[in-house]
Amino acid sequence: MQECLYCHKELAAKAKGCPHCGMAYPTGRPIYTFPAVIIAFLICCVICFFYLQRYAGTPDWLSVVIAIPIVLLLFAGLNKLGTFCG
């Protein structure tokens, strides 16, 4: 038995959701453990870095600082829409 993180009542060990408060618990692996997602993230960082440097004319250090958060926001938005693990 485990405890619900929200209402603190007991749940079955493999419960997908709490029958008391209705909160759902995700099943399966988190998105960032899939190798394909990590490879896609790195490729997107390189492409974003290239475009920032080539077309926006930003310096190398600034391109790296800007590229990673841009791609993280993109992946977070796609994950929220359920594109990767829907």
Number of C-alpha atoms within 10 A of each C-alpha: 9 12 13 20 11 11 12 12 13 14 16 13 9 10 15 14 16 20 14 13 12 11 14 12 13 10 10 7 9 9 15 13 9 11 10 11 14 13 11 12 18 14 13 19 21 17 14 19 23 18 15 19 18 12 8 10 12 16 11 12 10 13 21 18 11 15 20 18 12 15 20 14 11 14 20 14 12 13 15 12 11 10 10 14 12 7
